[in-house]
């Protein structure tokens, strides 16, 4: 089997090699969570890739993983349904987009309802 030729650093799969002893990797994730009124979230409706099951996806959160999980838990409790937090998105089972927009606006977030 022929080896794949590396054409860029992205082909290494996210690994960073350095001979510099003082090298510090900068993380793209936010170190601090922005205030609620500075957040711009999007509430999407989706059923693609989920076996036809409908979900509401909240995207655009800028902050720590713990705060994202706390917000996801709040939405799950207020809607009374299950869900998860993956890839910096909150996934809520079912079509609760309008209810989630109301909950987030009440919490002080700037929310946009995206899609039909």
C-alpha positions as CSV (number, residue, x, y, z in Angstrom):
1,X,0.0,0.0,0.0
2,X,1.4,3.4,-1.0
3,X,2.0,6.0,1.7
4,X,0.1,9.2,1.5
5,X,2.2,12.2,0.8
6,X,1.8,15.0,3.4
7,X,1.1,18.3,1.7
8,X,0.3,20.4,4.7
9,X,0.5,20.4,8.5
10,X,-3.2,19.6,8.7
11,X,-2.4,16.2,7.2
12,X,-0.6,15.3,10.4
13,X,-4.0,15.1,12.2
14,X,-3.6,17.9,14.7
15,X,-0.2,16.8,16.1
16,X,2.3,19.6,16.8
17,X,6.0,18.9,16.8
18,X,8.5,21.3,18.2
19,X,12.1,21.3,19.3
20,X,11.6,24.6,21.2
21,X,11.8,24.0,24.9
22,X,9.6,27.1,25.6
23,X,6.9,26.1,23.2
24,X,3.4,26.7,24.5
25,X,0.4,25.4,22.6
26,X,-2.4,28.0,22.3
27,X,-5.8,26.5,22.7
28,X,-8.6,27.8,20.4
29,X,-11.2,27.1,23.0
30,X,-12.3,30.1,25.1
31,X,-10.7,30.3,28.5
32,X,-13.6,32.4,29.9
33,X,-17.2,32.4,29.2
34,X,-18.7,35.6,27.8
35,X,-21.5,37.3,29.6
36,X,-25.0,36.1,28.6
37,X,-25.8,39.4,26.8
38,X,-22.6,39.1,24.7
39,X,-23.4,35.6,23.5
40,X,-25.0,35.1,20.0
41,X,-26.6,31.7,19.8
42,X,-28.5,30.0,17.0
43,X,-31.3,27.5,17.5
44,X,-31.5,25.0,14.6
45,X,-33.9,22.2,13.8
46,X,-32.3,19.0,12.4
47,X,-33.1,15.4,11.7
48,X,-30.2,14.5,9.4
49,X,-28.0,11.7,10.4
50,X,-30.1,10.7,13.3
51,X,-32.3,8.0,11.9
52,X,-35.2,10.4,11.2
53,X,-35.4,11.6,14.8
54,X,-35.8,15.3,15.3
55,X,-33.5,17.3,17.5
56,X,-32.9,21.0,18.3
57,X,-29.3,22.1,18.0
58,X,-28.0,25.2,19.8
59,X,-24.7,26.5,18.3
60,X,-22.5,29.5,18.8
61,X,-21.7,29.3,22.6
62,X,-18.4,30.9,23.5
63,X,-17.1,29.7,26.8
64,X,-15.8,26.9,28.9
65,X,-16.9,23.3,28.5
66,X,-18.4,23.3,32.0
67,X,-20.6,26.3,31.3
68,X,-21.7,24.8,28.0
69,X,-22.7,21.6,29.9
70,X,-24.5,23.6,32.6
71,X,-26.5,25.5,29.9
72,X,-27.3,22.2,28.2
73,X,-28.6,20.8,31.5
74,X,-30.7,23.8,32.1
75,X,-32.3,23.5,28.7
76,X,-32.9,19.7,29.1
77,X,-34.6,20.3,32.5
78,X,-36.7,23.2,31.3
79,X,-37.9,21.2,28.3
80,X,-38.2,18.0,30.2
81,X,-36.4,15.9,27.6
82,X,-33.0,14.3,27.0
83,X,-30.1,15.6,25.1
84,X,-26.3,15.9,25.0
85,X,-23.4,18.3,24.5
86,X,-21.1,17.4,21.6
87,X,-18.6,19.3,19.5
88,X,-19.5,22.7,21.1
89,X,-23.2,22.2,20.4
90,X,-26.1,21.5,22.6
91,X,-28.4,18.8,21.2
92,X,-32.0,18.6,22.6
93,X,-34.2,15.7,21.6
94,X,-37.4,16.8,19.8
95,X,-38.5,20.0,18.1
96,X,-38.3,22.5,21.0
97,X,-36.8,25.4,19.0
98,X,-39.4,28.0,20.0
99,X,-39.3,27.0,23.7
100,X,-35.5,27.0,23.7
101,X,-35.4,30.5,22.2
102,X,-37.8,31.8,24.9
103,X,-35.7,30.2,27.7
104,X,-32.4,31.5,26.4
105,X,-33.8,35.0,25.9
106,X,-35.2,35.0,29.5
107,X,-31.6,34.0,30.6
108,X,-30.3,37.1,28.7
109,X,-28.8,35.4,25.6
110,X,-29.1,36.8,22.1
111,X,-30.7,34.0,20.2
112,X,-31.6,33.6,16.5
113,X,-34.1,31.0,15.3
114,X,-32.6,29.4,12.2
115,X,-34.4,27.5,9.6
116,X,-38.1,27.0,8.6
